[in-house]
Amino acid sequence: MQEAFFVFQLIVLVFSVIIHEISHGYVAEYLGDPTARMAGRLTLNPARHVDLFGSIILPLILILTGQPVIGWAKPVPYNPYNLKDPQKGGGLIALAGPLSNLVVAAILGLCIRLLALFPVLSGVQAELLITMFGLTMALNIALALFNLLPIPPIDGSKVLALLLPRRAQLYLDAFWARTWLLIQEHFVIFLIILFLALPRVLDFVFAFFLKPGIDFFIFIFAGI
């Protein structure tokens, strides 16, 4: 039973990140950039999106160790030069991914509310279905919130472009460029620090950002 639960989480995460990436591509196309379609990325076929480490290995490790489950797919490409306003357009494309996961969560929350209002299934069947919907909803909310963190290359770093003045965005881009250069220059030291600090960082992010956010949206969407 536990093995089936692990497999279910992994499958849910894979298709959630696929929906996330497809949404980037569709918004890019709406804004005038067909790059994602030309690359064959506007499809639900997992083979076109799955990243071996980000979609399978890392989530599996996190599931088995009881950590919050996060992951990613291969980024959907877009060409900013095809956009009328690359800064604003890039922000909207980035925002589309997290919003798509919140929409999935909202639909599942509505399904849970309907199951509670219209008990057409037996108690055991309803409980199992609500558990599956609830888990899928929580994973999608977690994925959305994680991707809104304003840290490159996460979507949230580009979503800030919708909120910040252009000058502030340029300063922020320069800061992250210097940070990335520093990481490259001291890559081994960075890996050691990351290995030692990652569990505590994940625990901190989950406790003070993801968990409150997940609880809030689950209450809003499903009333539980």
C-alpha positions in Angstrom: 0.0 0.0 0.0 2.8 2.4 0.9 4.6 1.6 -2.4 1.5 2.4 -4.3 1.2 5.7 -2.4 4.8 6.6 -3.4 4.1 5.8 -7.0 0.9 7.9 -7.0 2.8 10.9 -5.6 5.5 10.5 -8.3 2.9 10.2 -11.1 1.0 13.2 -9.8 4.2 15.3 -9.6 5.3 14.4 -13.1 2.0 15.4 -14.7 1.7 18.5 -12.5 5.1 19.8 -13.7 4.1 18.9 -17.3 0.9 21.1 -17.0 3.1 23.8 -15.4 5.5 23.8 -18.4 2.8 23.5 -21.1 1.2 26.6 -19.6 4.4 28.6 -20.1 4.4 27.5 -23.7 0.8 28.4 -24.4 1.1 31.9 -22.8 4.3 32.5 -24.8 2.5 31.5 -28.0 -0.4 33.8 -27.1 2.1 36.7 -26.7 3.5 36.0 -30.2 6.3 33.4 -29.6 5.8 30.0 -31.3 9.1 28.5 -30.0 7.5 26.0 -27.6 5.2 24.7 -30.4 8.0 24.5 -32.9 10.1 22.5 -30.3 7.2 20.0 -29.8 6.7 21.0 -26.2 2.9 21.7 -26.2 2.1 18.1 -25.5 1.2 16.0 -22.5 3.7 13.3 -23.6 5.9 12.9 -20.5 8.9 11.9 -22.7 9.1 15.5 -24.1 9.1 17.1 -20.6 10.5 14.8 -18.0 13.9 15.7 -16.5 15.5 12.6 -15.1 16.8 14.3 -12.0 14.2 17.0 -11.4 11.1 14.9 -12.3 12.1 11.4 -11.0 15.3 11.1 -8.9 15.0 14.1 -6.6 11.2 13.7 -5.9 11.7 10.0 -5.2 14.5 10.8 -2.7 12.3 13.4 -1.1 9.4 11.0 -0.9 11.4 8.2 0.6 13.1 10.5 3.2 9.8 12.2 4.2 10.8 15.6 2.9 8.5 18.1 1.1 8.1 16.9 -2.5 9.3 19.4 -5.1 10.6 18.9 -8.6 10.8 20.3 -12.1 10.5 19.4 -15.8 12.7 20.5 -18.7 12.1 24.2 -19.1 9.9 25.1 -22.1 11.9 27.4 -24.4 10.8 30.8 -25.5 12.4 33.6 -27.4 12.1 37.0 -25.7 12.8 38.8 -29.0 9.4 37.6 -30.3 7.7 39.4 -27.5 6.5 43.1 -27.7 7.7 43.7 -24.2 10.3 41.1 -23.2 10.3 42.1 -19.5 6.5 42.1 -19.0 6.0 39.2 -21.4 8.7 37.1 -19.7 6.9 37.8 -16.3 3.5 36.7 -17.7 5.0 33.5 -19.2 6.7 32.7 -15.8 3.5 33.4 -13.9 1.5 31.1 -16.1 3.2 27.9 -14.6 2.3 28.5 -10.9 -1.2 29.8 -11.9 -1.9 26.6 -13.8 -1.1 24.5 -10.8 -3.3 26.7 -8.6 -6.1 26.2 -11.2 -5.7 22.4 -11.0 -5.8 22.7 -7.2 -8.9 24.8 -7.3 -10.7 22.3 -9.6 -9.8 19.5 -7.3 -11.0 21.5 -4.3 -14.3 22.0 -6.0 -14.5 18.2 -6.6 -13.9 17.6 -2.8 -16.7 20.1 -1.9 -19.1 18.4 -4.3 -18.3 15.0 -2.9 -19.1 16.3 0.6 -22.3 17.9 -0.6 -23.5 14.9 -2.7 -22.4 11.7 -1.1 -23.1 9.4 -4.1 -20.2 7.1 -3.2 -19.8 4.7 -0.3 -17.8 5.9 2.7 -14.7 4.0 1.8 -14.8 5.0 -1.9 -15.4 8.7 -1.0 -12.6 8.7 1.6 -10.2 7.2 -0.9 -11.2 9.7 -3.7 -11.0 12.7 -1.3 -7.5 11.5 -0.2 -6.3 11.3 -3.8 -7.8 14.6 -4.7 -6.4 16.2 -1.5 -2.9 14.9 -2.1 -2.9 16.0 -5.7 -4.3 19.4 -4.7 -1.5 19.8 -2.0 1.2 18.8 -4.4 0.0 21.3 -7.0 -0.2 24.1 -4.4 3.3 23.3 -3.2 4.6 23.3 -6.8 3.0 26.7 -7.4 4.3 28.3 -4.2 7.8 26.9 -4.6 8.0 28.3 -8.2 7.0 31.7 -6.9 10.1 32.0 -4.8 12.1 35.0 -6.2 15.3 33.0 -6.8 16.7 32.3 -10.3 16.1 30.2 -12.3 12.7 29.7 -10.5 9.7 31.4 -12.1 9.3 33.8 -9.2 12.5 35.7 -10.2 10.9 36.6 -13.5 7.4 37.2 -12.0 9.1 40.1 -10.1 9.5 41.8 -13.4 5.7 42.5 -13.3 6.0 44.2 -10.0 9.4 46.0 -9.9 10.4 49.1 -11.9 12.8 48.4 -14.7 15.8 50.0 -12.9 15.2 47.8 -9.8 14.9 44.7 -12.0 18.2 45.5 -13.7 19.9 45.9 -10.3 18.4 42.5 -9.2 19.5 40.8 -12.4 23.1 42.2 -11.9 23.0 40.9 -8.3 22.0 37.3 -9.3 24.6 37.4 -12.2 27.4 38.2 -9.7 26.1 35.5 -7.4 26.0 32.9 -10.1 29.6 33.9 -11.1 30.7 33.5 -7.5 29.1 30.0 -7.4 30.8 29.0 -10.6 34.2 30.1 -9.2 33.8 28.2 -5.9 31.6 25.4 -7.2 33.0 22.6 -5.0 32.6 24.7 -1.8 29.1 25.6 -2.9 28.2 21.9 -3.4 29.5 21.0 0.0 27.5 23.9 1.7 24.4 22.9 -0.3 24.7 19.3 0.7 25.0 20.2 4.4 22.4 23.0 4.4 19.8 21.7 2.0 17.7 19.6 4.5 17.6 22.6 6.9 16.8 25.0 4.1 14.0 22.8 2.9 12.6 22.4 6.4 12.7 26.2 6.9 11.0 26.9 3.5 8.4 24.2 4.2 7.6 25.3 7.8 7.5 29.1 7.2 6.3 29.4 3.6 5.0 26.2 1.9 3.0 24.7 4.8 1.1 27.9 5.7 0.5 28.6 2.0 -0.7 25.0 1.4 -3.0 25.1 4.4 -4.4 28.5 3.3 -5.2 27.4 -0.3 -6.6 24.0 0.8 -9.0 25.9 3.1 -9.9 28.4 0.3 -10.4 25.7 -2.4 -11.8 22.8 -0.4 -12.9 24.2 2.9 -10.8 21.7 4.9 
